[in-house]
Amino acid sequence: MSKESAFLIYCMELEKQARRLSGRQVYDLFDRHGLFEFVTRFYELLHVHGEKYILEDLDARIAEMAA
């Protein structure tokens, strides 16, 4: 497994716990808002930050894609 894939799973678990979602719900959220590509593309910038920053960045991306 690549480091990007492992980090993507980590981000999905963070979002799942923060929003209290099922695995399917978090998958759909990531799919609907382009978060799979976002996390993979910006891995180098995201992986050096803490959980709070990562969640804020993911939430900002969700809000941006929903607008």
PEMOHU-V693669 format. One record per helix or strand of 2 or more residues. SS is the DSSP state (a for helix, b for strand). FROM is the first residue (numbers start at 1). TO is the last residue. If there is no record, write none. Layout:
# PEMOHU-V693669
ss;from;to
SS;FROM;TO
SS;FROM;TO
This chain:
# PEMOHU-V693669
ss;from;to
a;3;19
a;23;32
a;35;41
a;43;46
a;51;66
